[in-house]
Amino acid sequence: MRTERTIKIAALNIAMHTPHSPQLYVDLFRDAKRLKALVDLGSLHAAILGSVNGPREFSKGDILTGEVFRFVRIDSDLPWFNTQTSDTASDDDLSAVSIPDHLLPNLQRIEFAFRPDKHQLWFVSHDRKDNMGPQALEKFFQALFDKVYLAGKSSEVEVTALPDVESLEQMLKLPKLDRLTIHLKRPNADDFDEIEARLLKKLEIQNARQQETILIAKSGETITPDADTLALASVAARNGSVSVVGKNANGMRVEESTQKRPLQISALVDSEVETSLDVLKRMMFSR
């Protein structure tokens, strides 16, 4: 019997403003779990941080693992539908339905592994019926960590879905680049090399949380990003977003964004010898 299945893996960058350290990231997840906060994800779904596993005191090489639980939140004020009558369910129909408010349907379990030293969270975005995209999980953790910050438990935190690096390179190499927009959310400035740290230090000096840089080409010309712009775009792709408007080699208009091109890796799981979490951790440490 075949025991292999394909899963998809994606990742988030989680950047805490100063002060920050691996231990503070561990504390951030512990505090988020203690909140027991439900986060709305649109009009239908909500999610909660279901579990956080790992040491309370960080040591080099330690990781945290856990699950995000996503489910459907039923709005009891909206009408129900009766498939037998093909009409709105009557009061008599609904009188036979009794579901406690604390029970929520369509549970999906999203496994993750977090490296405090790299402040990157890798997760299984698709495994059989469990499915949660990078943008949805980014929204969840951003809202959750905002609650931790407002509770006075941490510095501000910025969450960004890691992009497909090759897509960013292709965007910046369009034959005709008419508009380049770089939206930078302030990351950990000590994660990067000298030129990137210098660019990011400007935000700290000016007490700025975010920065937006827009380049528009001269009429009939194409934008040629210099070294500073390329460095800024590389950082913003992991801490914000980069978008372009231009033309491809066939002269067709192109509008692209790193938000539309998150990192998505397909991987095989042989359930006879390993779990999806084993594969996830292996993938996380290989990148």
N, C-alpha and C positions, 0 to 999 in steps of 0.2 A: 504494500500500500504506500502511495506517495505521501511523504511526510513534509515536503518542502512547501512553503508558501511565500509569496512576495509581500513585503511591507514597504511603506514609504516613510522616510525619515526627513525631518526638517529641524531648524534650529533658530533660537532667539539669542540676541545679544542683550544682556541686562546690565545697564551702566548706572551705578550709584554715584551721585555727586559727593564731593568731599564733605566729611571724611568717609573713606571707604577702605575695606580690607577684606580678605577672604573670610575672616570670622564674622564681620558685619554682614556679609552676604548670607552666611549660615543663619545668623540671627534674624535676618529679613524674612527668610522662608519660614522659620519657626514662628515668628510673630504673625505672619500672614496666615499660617495654619490655625493659630489660636483665635483669630478673628471669627472663623467659621462663617465668612461672608459669602453670600450668593451674589454673583455678578450676572446681570442681564446681558445676553448676546442677541440683540434684536428682539422682535416681538414674540418669538416662539421659544427660543432656547435660553437656558441659564447654565451656569457652571459654578463649581466650588472646588477649592483645593482639598482633595480627598485624603491625601497622605503625604507625609514627608519623612523619609527614612535616612539615617546616617548619624554620624557623631555630632554631639552638641558643641564640642570644642574642635576647631579645625586643626588638622595637621597636614603637612605637605602630601599631596596625592589623594586626599580625601575627596569624595563626591557625595552628593545627595541624590537620592532617587525618590520617586513618588508617582502619584497619579492625580490627574485632573478629572473630575466627574462632570460630564455634561448630560443634560436631561431636558425634557420638555416641561415648560411651565404652563399649565392649563389656566386660561382666564375663565373663571366660572361665570362671569357676567356676559360672556358671548354666547350666542345660541348654539345648540347642538343639532346634529343632522341625523335623521332616521333613515338608514339605507333601505329599510323594508317599505316605507311609505314614500320615499323620495321627497321628503318634506322636512320642515323644521320639527325637531323633537318636541312633544307636548310636555306639559307639567307632569302628566301621569307617567310618561316615559321616564322622565328624569327622577321621579320619586323612587324609582327602583335602583337608582345609581347612588352609591354612597362610598366615596373615596376620601379618606382623611387628607387634610391639607398638607400633612408632612410627607405623604407618599407621592412621588413624582415619576412619570413614566419615561420609557425610552432611554434608559441609562447607557451611556458610553463611557468607557474608561480609557483615558489617554495617558500612556506611560511616558515618564521623562527622566532624564539624568542631568544633573547640574554640576558644573565644575566651578567651585568658588574662586579658584585662582585665576581662571580665564573669564569668569562671569558669563559663561555661555550655557544655555539650556538646550539640550538636544531631546527630541521627542518623536514618538511614533505617530505620524500624522494620519496614517491609514493602515489598518490591520483588520481584515475581514469587515465586520460591521461597525467597528470603532473608527471614527473618522472626524478629524478636526484640523482645518487648514491653518497655515502659519499666521495669516492675518487675524483669524478668530482667536488663536491662542495669544497672539500679541495683545489684542484688545483685552482679553481676560486678565493677563498678568499686569498690564498697565493700570487697569481699573483697580485690581486688588492691591498693588503696591502703592497706589495713590491713597487708598484707605489706610494703609500702614503708616504712610507719611503724615496724613492728617491726624492720626492718633498719636503723633509725636514719637513714634518708635524708630524712625529711620530718616536719613536724608532723602531728598527727592530722587526718584528712580526713573530712568528712561528705558523703554523696551522697544526693540526693533527686530523684526524678522530678518535673519541673515539672507542676503541676496545670492543669486547665482552669479559668481564672479565673472564667468565668461560672458554673461548677458550684459553686465556693466561695461566690459571691454568693447563689446560689439556696439553698444549704444554710443560710446565716446568716439568710435571710429567710423561713424556714418560718413559716407562720401560728402554729404551736404548737411551740416549741422547748423540749423537756424536759431535754435533756442536751447539753452542749457540752464536748468534750475537745480540748485543744490540746497537742500533743506537739512541743516545740521542741528541735531539735538545734542546738548553737551554731554560728552562721554567721560570716561576716566582718562584724563590727559596723559597719565604715565604709562599707558598701554602701547604707545606708538613711538616711532622714531623721531629724530630731531625736528624735521620740517613739519611733521604733523603736530607734534607737541607745541611748536611755536604758534601754529595757526589756532590751536585750541586754547592756548593760554590767553589769547585776545578775549575770548568769551569770559573767562574767569576775571580778568582785569576790569572788564566793563560790567561785571555782575549780570551777564546775559545768559539766559537759559537756552535760547535757540538763535539760529542765524539763517537767513535765506539769501542766497546769492543767485542773481539772474544775469546771464549773459545773452545778448541778442546780437546776431550777426549783422554786419553792414549789408546793405542791399547788394545782392549778387555775389556776396562773399560767404565763406563758411567759418564757423568758430574754430579756432585752433587753441585748445586748452594748454596753458603753460604748466610747468612742474608744480607750482603751488595749487593751481586749480585741480590738477589730477590728484594730488595728495588729499585735498579737501573732499573731492568726490569719493575717493576711496574710503575715507573715514565716515562720510555721511551715508554711504551705502550701508554701513553697519550700524549707524547711529542717526537714523533719519531717512532720507530718500534722495534719489537723483532721478530727474526726468529730462527727456529730450524731445525736441520736435525737429524733424529734418526730412531728408529724402534718401532712399536707398540707391543701390547701383542702377536700378531700373527707373529711377526718377519718381518713384511712388512715395507719397507722403507717409511718414512714420512718426508715431507718437508712442514712446515707451517710457516705463518707469521701473525702478528696482522694486517698487511695491507690487508690481504685476509679475515680477520674475523672482519669487523667493527660491531659495535653495530647496530642492526636492531630490532626494536620493532613493533609488529603489534598491532593496537588499533582500536576499533570500534567507529564510529561517528554516532550519531543519529541526523540527520539534523533537526528534529522537535524541539530539545531542545538545541542544541549546534552546534558550528562550528568546523572545523578542527583545527583552531587556539586555541580554548578553550581546546580541547583535548591535543594539543601540549604543551600548558602552564601547564596544569595539570600534564602531564607526566614529564616535566622539573623540576617542584618543588617537585615531589615525589621521585626523585633520588638524 
